[in-house]
Amino acid sequence: MKKVLIIAEAGVNHNGDIKTAEKLIDAAKDAGADYVKFQSFRAEKLVSKFAVKANYQQETTDSSESQFDMIKKLELSEQDHLVLKKYCKKKNIGFMSSPFDLDGIGYLDSLGVDLFKIPSGELTNLPYLREFNKFKKPIVMSTGMATLDEVKAALTILDGADVTVLHCNTEYPTPMEDVNLNAMSTMKHDLKCKIGYS
């Protein structure tokens, strides 16, 4: 039986603070994770300045702050990426990040990441998916709210890449009645690829 790859989700939980990000790396390493994953984006390319916050964002952040301003504070600079990748190497844990635009994919490749992560919200973004074909690296892809046909279409566009598809329920936290781990069996049968859970 092959070892299950464990990826710790740091995401944007560093709140824009590099020292907090390093503590998240420490926690991931202490927990036995193989990788720790962040998010790579530029707020200007990700969200409109007029976008309304999601309910869970309104409950946990300053209600007078726009979604754009909230997201802007969570960006990691190119220098931050370099610092965190170096810190991961020092701690002997893999560094990953989900890119949210075409430039981010190329930037992460230039950092030498050995594994790409496609976030759920980009699964139907066809130009974005095609960009990964340039780099010939393994890919982990979350499925979020996608249908099985949309996942199949994404796999077709990824053109034979080594893809692991994650059953993912885009509801935070996910109620137990919506977890549906049996979906992984259906996905493995229908997609004929490696499967995981997010």
GUKE-768014 format. One record per residue: residue number from 0; residue in three letters; x, y, z of N, C-alpha, C in turn. Coordinates in steps of 0.02 Angstrom, whole numbers, always signed. Layout:
REC  i  aa  n.xx  n.yy  n.zz  ca.xx  ca.yy  ca.zz  c.xx  c.yy  c.zz
REC  NUM  ALA  X  Y  Z  X  Y  Z  X  Y  Z;
...
This chain:
REC  i  aa  n.xx  n.yy  n.zz  ca.xx  ca.yy  ca.zz  c.xx  c.yy  c.zz
REC  0  MET  +42  -59  +0  +0  +0  +0  +44  +62  +0;
REC  1  LYS  +31  +108  -45  +71  +170  -48  +50  +217  +8;
REC  2  LYS  +98  +258  +28  +85  +308  +81  +36  +361  +56;
REC  3  VAL  -9  +381  +98  -55  +436  +83  -16  +501  +92;
REC  4  LEU  -21  +546  +44  +11  +611  +48  -34  +658  +89;
REC  5  ILE  -6  +687  +140  -43  +733  +184  -20  +804  +170;
REC  6  ILE  -68  +847  +151  -54  +917  +137  -90  +960  +190;
REC  7  ALA  -52  +997  +229  -81  +1041  +279  -101  +1106  +246;
REC  8  GLU  -162  +1128  +258  -189  +1189  +228  -173  +1249  +273;
REC  9  ALA  -124  +1288  +251  -110  +1352  +285  -153  +1406  +254;
REC  10  GLY  -162  +1402  +188  -205  +1450  +153  -185  +1522  +168;
REC  11  VAL  -234  +1561  +190  -221  +1631  +208  -226  +1641  +284;
REC  12  ASN  -221  +1586  +321  -229  +1589  +394  -170  +1623  +429;
REC  13  HIS  -120  +1645  +391  -65  +1684  +418  -86  +1758  +429;
REC  14  ASN  -144  +1777  +401  -171  +1845  +407  -122  +1898  +383;
REC  15  GLY  -79  +1879  +334  -32  +1927  +306  +32  +1935  +346;
REC  16  ASP  +42  +1895  +397  +101  +1901  +440  +149  +1842  +428;
REC  17  ILE  +209  +1856  +406  +257  +1804  +388  +276  +1760  +447;
REC  18  LYS  +280  +1789  +507  +298  +1750  +566  +242  +1700  +583;
REC  19  THR  +180  +1722  +574  +124  +1676  +584  +126  +1620  +532;
REC  20  ALA  +144  +1637  +470  +150  +1587  +418  +203  +1535  +436;
REC  21  GLU  +258  +1557  +465  +311  +1511  +486  +286  +1466  +543;
REC  22  LYS  +245  +1493  +587  +216  +1452  +640  +169  +1399  +612;
REC  23  LEU  +133  +1416  +558  +90  +1367  +525  +132  +1311  +494;
REC  24  ILE  +190  +1329  +467  +236  +1278  +440  +260  +1233  +496;
REC  25  ASP  +278  +1262  +553  +299  +1223  +611  +244  +1174  +632;
REC  26  ALA  +183  +1199  +636  +127  +1157  +657  +115  +1100  +608;
REC  27  ALA  +121  +1115  +543  +112  +1063  +492  +165  +1010  +499;
REC  28  LYS  +227  +1031  +509  +281  +983  +517  +271  +941  +580;
REC  29  ASP  +253  +973  +635  +242  +937  +697  +185  +887  +691;
REC  30  ALA  +136  +902  +649  +79  +857  +639  +95  +799  +592;
REC  31  GLY  +154  +802  +560  +174  +747  +515  +154  +756  +443;
REC  32  ALA  +134  +816  +424  +114  +829  +354  +175  +824  +308;
REC  33  ASP  +162  +806  +245  +214  +803  +194  +226  +871  +161;
REC  34  TYR  +172  +909  +155  +175  +975  +124  +133  +1024  +166;
REC  35  VAL  +149  +1088  +157  +106  +1140  +184  +88  +1185  +125;
REC  36  LYS  +23  +1202  +119  -1  +1238  +60  -28  +1307  +78;
REC  37  PHE  -4  +1357  +40  -26  +1426  +48  -68  +1445  -13;
REC  38  GLN  -83  +1509  -22  -120  +1533  -80  -81  +1591  -111;
REC  39  SER  -75  +1590  -177  -38  +1642  -214  -87  +1680  -258;
REC  40  PHE  -95  +1745  -244  -143  +1785  -282  -126  +1859  -275;
REC  41  ARG  -154  +1898  -320  -154  +1971  -315  -227  +1991  -311;
REC  42  ALA  -244  +2029  -259  -314  +2047  -247  -345  +2080  -308;
REC  43  GLU  -306  +2121  -344  -332  +2156  -403  -355  +2108  -458;
REC  44  LYS  -326  +2048  -459  -345  +1999  -510  -396  +1949  -485;
REC  45  LEU  -410  +1952  -420  -452  +1901  -390  -523  +1923  -373;
REC  46  VAL  -530  +1985  -352  -596  +2007  -327  -609  +2080  -346;
REC  47  SER  -671  +2094  -360  -692  +2163  -375  -691  +2205  -312;
REC  48  LYS  -677  +2269  -319  -678  +2314  -262  -749  +2323  -234;
REC  49  PHE  -798  +2299  -271  -869  +2305  -250  -898  +2239  -227;
REC  50  ALA  -858  +2186  -225  -883  +2120  -204  -904  +2121  -131;
REC  51  VAL  -958  +2087  -117  -984  +2081  -48  -951  +2021  -15;
REC  52  LYS  -937  +2026  +49  -907  +1971  +85  -957  +1913  +93;
REC  53  ALA  -930  +1853  +95  -971  +1794  +111  -993  +1799  +184;
REC  54  ASN  -1047  +1763  +201  -1073  +1766  +269  -1020  +1749  +321;
REC  55  TYR  -981  +1695  +309  -932  +1676  +359  -877  +1729  +365;
REC  56  GLN  -862  +1766  +310  -813  +1820  +313  -840  +1879  +353;
REC  57  GLN  -904  +1892  +345  -935  +1947  +383  -934  +1933  +458;
REC  58  GLU  -942  +1869  +475  -945  +1850  +545  -877  +1852  +579;
REC  59  THR  -823  +1844  +540  -757  +1837  +570  -709  +1895  +556;
REC  60  THR  -731  +1946  +518  -688  +2003  +502  -725  +2068  +514;
REC  61  ASP  -690  +2122  +507  -718  +2190  +515  -773  +2201  +464;
REC  62  SER  -833  +2212  +486  -891  +2218  +441  -888  +2281  +398;
REC  63  SER  -849  +2331  +420  -845  +2392  +380  -793  +2387  +324;
REC  64  GLU  -753  +2334  +325  -700  +2324  +276  -729  +2287  +215;
REC  65  SER  -709  +2308  +155  -733  +2274  +94  -697  +2207  +86;
REC  66  GLN  -726  +2164  +45  -693  +2100  +31  -625  +2112  -1;
REC  67  PHE  -622  +2161  -46  -558  +2177  -79  -505  +2195  -27;
REC  68  ASP  -521  +2240  +20  -473  +2260  +71  -453  +2202  +115;
REC  69  MET  -501  +2158  +131  -485  +2100  +171  -436  +2054  +134;
REC  70  ILE  -450  +2040  +71  -408  +1996  +30  -338  +2027  +20;
REC  71  LYS  -336  +2092  +9  -272  +2127  -3  -224  +2116  +54;
REC  72  LYS  -250  +2116  +115  -207  +2107  +175  -179  +2036  +180;
REC  73  LEU  -209  +1989  +143  -190  +1919  +147  -140  +1897  +93;
REC  74  GLU  -123  +1943  +48  -75  +1927  -5  -6  +1910  +24;
REC  75  LEU  +27  +1863  -11  +98  +1851  +3  +138  +1882  -55;
REC  76  SER  +188  +1922  -39  +230  +1952  -90  +277  +1898  -119;
REC  77  GLU  +311  +1916  -174  +360  +1869  -202  +414  +1854  -150;
REC  78  GLN  +435  +1906  -113  +485  +1895  -60  +458  +1849  -6;
REC  79  ASP  +395  +1856  +13  +364  +1811  +62  +367  +1739  +39;
REC  80  HIS  +351  +1728  -25  +354  +1660  -53  +424  +1631  -46;
REC  81  LEU  +474  +1670  -62  +543  +1647  -57  +561  +1630  +15;
REC  82  VAL  +542  +1672  +61  +556  +1661  +133  +522  +1597  +156;
REC  83  LEU  +459  +1588  +138  +421  +1529  +161  +447  +1465  +129;
REC  84  LYS  +465  +1467  +66  +492  +1407  +33  +559  +1387  +66;
REC  85  LYS  +600  +1437  +81  +664  +1424  +114  +652  +1396  +185;
REC  86  TYR  +603  +1423  +219  +588  +1399  +287  +562  +1326  +284;
REC  87  CYS  +521  +1311  +234  +497  +1242  +226  +556  +1194  +215;
REC  88  LYS  +603  +1215  +173  +662  +1173  +160  +701  +1161  +225;
REC  89  LYS  +709  +1214  +265  +744  +1208  +329  +708  +1159  +375;
REC  90  LYS  +641  +1159  +373  +600  +1116  +416  +587  +1047  +386;
REC  91  ASN  +612  +1037  +324  +605  +972  +290  +531  +954  +279;
REC  92  ILE  +495  +1003  +251  +425  +992  +232  +415  +1026  +164;
REC  93  GLY  +375  +995  +121  +365  +1023  +54  +324  +1087  +56;
REC  94  PHE  +341  +1132  +10  +305  +1196  +2  +259  +1192  -58;
REC  95  MET  +197  +1212  -50  +148  +1215  -104  +108  +1280  -97;
REC  96  SER  +77  +1299  -153  +31  +1355  -150  -18  +1348  -208;
REC  97  SER  -79  +1370  -196  -130  +1371  -249  -125  +1438  -286;
REC  98  PRO  -108  +1436  -351  -108  +1499  -389  -179  +1515  -412;
REC  99  PHE  -195  +1579  -417  -263  +1598  -436  -265  +1634  -503;
REC  100  ASP  -209  +1637  -538  -209  +1667  -605  -150  +1639  -644;
REC  101  LEU  -147  +1655  -708  -95  +1627  -752  -25  +1647  -729;
REC  102  ASP  -16  +1710  -709  +50  +1732  -686  +72  +1693  -625;
REC  103  GLY  +25  +1678  -581  +41  +1640  -520  +66  +1570  -535;
REC  104  ILE  +39  +1539  -586  +62  +1471  -606  +135  +1474  -626;
REC  105  GLY  +151  +1522  -670  +220  +1528  -693  +268  +1547  -637;
REC  106  TYR  +244  +1591  -592  +287  +1611  -536  +303  +1552  -491;
REC  107  LEU  +253  +1512  -475  +265  +1454  -432  +313  +1404  -466;
REC  108  ASP  +305  +1396  -531  +352  +1353  -567  +423  +1380  -561;
REC  109  SER  +431  +1446  -567  +498  +1476  -562  +528  +1466  -493;
REC  110  LEU  +486  +1456  -442  +511  +1442  -374  +534  +1370  -366;
REC  111  GLY  +516  +1328  -415  +536  +1258  -412  +488  +1214  -373;
REC  112  VAL  +425  +1233  -367  +377  +1189  -333  +374  +1123  -373;
REC  113  ASP  +365  +1068  -338  +364  +1004  -373  +294  +975  -379;
REC  114  LEU  +244  +1013  -355  +175  +991  -356  +130  +1052  -360;
REC  115  PHE  +84  +1052  -408  +36  +1107  -416  -29  +1090  -382;
REC  116  LYS  -65  +1142  -360  -131  +1133  -330  -181  +1179  -365;
REC  117  ILE  -234  +1150  -392  -287  +1188  -424  -344  +1195  -375;
REC  118  PRO  -362  +1257  -357  -417  +1267  -310  -485  +1254  -344;
REC  119  SER  -534  +1236  -304  -600  +1219  -330  -629  +1271  -377;
REC  120  GLY  -622  +1334  -358  -653  +1388  -397  -625  +1397  -467;
REC  121  GLU  -567  +1367  -481  -536  +1374  -547  -546  +1313  -591;
REC  122  LEU  -582  +1263  -567  -589  +1201  -604  -623  +1209  -673;
REC  123  THR  -664  +1260  -680  -698  +1272  -745  -666  +1330  -783;
REC  124  ASN  -608  +1354  -761  -572  +1408  -794  -526  +1377  -846;
REC  125  LEU  -550  +1371  -908  -514  +1333  -959  -445  +1361  -977;
REC  126  PRO  -437  +1427  -988  -370  +1452  -1003  -321  +1439  -945;
REC  127  TYR  -345  +1445  -885  -305  +1432  -825  -282  +1359  -825;
REC  128  LEU  -328  +1313  -837  -310  +1242  -838  -258  +1226  -892;
REC  129  ARG  -267  +1256  -951  -220  +1243  -1007  -149  +1265  -989;
REC  130  GLU  -143  +1316  -947  -77  +1342  -929  -34  +1289  -894;
REC  131  PHE  -66  +1245  -857  -28  +1193  -821  +6  +1144  -868;
REC  132  ASN  -21  +1137  -929  +8  +1089  -976  +79  +1108  -996;
REC  133  LYS  +98  +1171  -987  +166  +1193  -1004  +219  +1165  -958;
REC  134  PHE  +200  +1143  -898  +249  +1130  -846  +260  +1056  -829;
REC  135  LYS  +215  +1013  -850  +224  +940  -843  +242  +920  -771;
REC  136  LYS  +203  +945  -723  +214  +926  -653  +150  +895  -627;
REC  137  PRO  +156  +853  -574  +96  +825  -543  +50  +880  -517;
REC  138  ILE  -15  +866  -519  -66  +915  -501  -114  +884  -451;
REC  139  VAL  -132  +922  -400  -186  +904  -354  -242  +953  -369;
REC  140  MET  -302  +927  -381  -358  +969  -402  -419  +958  -356;
REC  141  SER  -440  +1012  -324  -501  +1009  -284  -562  +1017  -329;
REC  142  THR  -617  +985  -310  -677  +985  -352  -733  +1030  -328;
REC  143  GLY  -731  +1050  -265  -780  +1098  -239  -850  +1086  -262;
REC  144  MET  -880  +1135  -296  -950  +1130  -317  -958  +1104  -388;
REC  145  ALA  -904  +1077  -417  -907  +1054  -486  -948  +990  -492;
REC  146  THR  -978  +981  -550  -1011  +917  -566  -959  +867  -589;
REC  147  LEU  -978  +804  -591  -932  +753  -615  -913  +766  -688;
REC  148  ASP  -960  +790  -728  -944  +805  -798  -894  +862  -804;
REC  149  GLU  -900  +912  -760  -851  +967  -760  -782  +943  -740;
REC  150  VAL  -779  +897  -693  -714  +868  -673  -684  +829  -732;
REC  151  LYS  -726  +790  -766  -702  +753  -825  -675  +800  -878;
REC  152  ALA  -711  +855  -890  -688  +904  -939  -621  +934  -919;
REC  153  ALA  -613  +949  -855  -549  +977  -831  -493  +928  -842;
REC  154  LEU  -505  +864  -828  -454  +813  -838  -435  +807  -912;
REC  155  THR  -484  +814  -955  -470  +812  -1027  -424  +870  -1047;
REC  156  ILE  -437  +929  -1021  -396  +988  -1036  -326  +980  -1007;
REC  157  LEU  -320  +948  -950  -254  +938  -920  -213  +885  -957;
REC  158  ASP  -241  +857  -1009  -205  +821  -1061  -156  +767  -1037;
REC  159  GLY  -181  +722  -996  -140  +666  -975  -92  +681  -918;
REC  160  ALA  -99  +738  -886  -55  +755  -829  -68  +706  -772;
REC  161  ASP  -20  +700  -727  -27  +659  -667  -69  +698  -617;
REC  162  VAL  -136  +685  -617  -183  +724  -577  -213  +681  -521;
REC  163  THR  -213  +709  -461  -251  +680  -405  -311  +724  -394;
REC  164  VAL  -370  +695  -397  -432  +733  -390  -457  +727  -318;
REC  165  LEU  -471  +784  -286  -494  +784  -217  -569  +795  -212;
REC  166  HIS  -602  +750  -177  -672  +762  -159  -671  +820  -110;
REC  167  CYS  -707  +872  -125  -705  +933  -85  -775  +962  -78;
REC  168  ASN  -794  +978  -19  -859  +1009  -7  -846  +1081  +13;
REC  169  THR  -865  +1127  -30  -850  +1198  -18  -900  +1228  +30;
REC  170  GLU  -895  +1206  +92  -938  +1230  +146  -897  +1227  +210;
REC  171  TYR  -885  +1284  +242  -838  +1287  +297  -871  +1311  +361;
REC  172  PRO  -872  +1270  +414  -854  +1199  +414  -909  +1157  +382;
REC  173  THR  -890  +1100  +354  -938  +1056  +321  -979  +1017  +374;
REC  174  PRO  -1045  +1022  +372  -1085  +981  +418  -1075  +907  +404;
REC  175  MET  -1075  +867  +455  -1062  +795  +447  -1108  +763  +395;
REC  176  GLU  -1171  +785  +392  -1218  +754  +345  -1201  +770  +272;
REC  177  ASP  -1156  +817  +260  -1137  +835  +192  -1068  +809  +172;
REC  178  VAL  -1033  +775  +216  -964  +753  +202  -962  +703  +144;
REC  179  ASN  -1004  +652  +145  -1012  +604  +89  -946  +575  +64;
REC  180  LEU  -910  +540  +107  -847  +509  +86  -856  +457  +31;
REC  181  ASN  -915  +429  +25  -928  +380  -29  -919  +410  -99;
REC  182  ALA  -922  +476  -103  -911  +509  -168  -842  +491  -196;
REC  183  MET  -794  +478  -153  -727  +460  -177  -727  +394  -214;
REC  184  SER  -769  +347  -194  -774  +283  -230  -802  +294  -299;
REC  185  THR  -854  +335  -304  -884  +351  -369  -833  +385  -413;
REC  186  MET  -797  +434  -386  -747  +471  -424  -691  +425  -449;
REC  187  LYS  -668  +380  -406  -614  +335  -426  -638  +290  -483;
REC  188  HIS  -699  +266  -478  -727  +222  -530  -736  +258  -595;
REC  189  ASP  -764  +319  -592  -782  +355  -654  -723  +393  -685;
REC  190  LEU  -677  +417  -644  -623  +459  -670  -559  +421  -684;
REC  191  LYS  -551  +362  -654  -493  +320  -665  -427  +358  -651;
REC  192  CYS  -426  +392  -594  -365  +427  -574  -358  +423  -498;
REC  193  LYS  -303  +450  -472  -293  +451  -400  -343  +498  -368;
REC  194  ILE  -365  +480  -308  -419  +516  -274  -395  +534  -204;
REC  195  GLY  -419  +591  -180  -405  +611  -112  -464  +649  -83;
REC  196  TYR  -454  +677  -23  -507  +713  +11  -480  +780  +35;
REC  197  SER  -521  +832  +25  -504  +898  +49  -558  +921  +97;
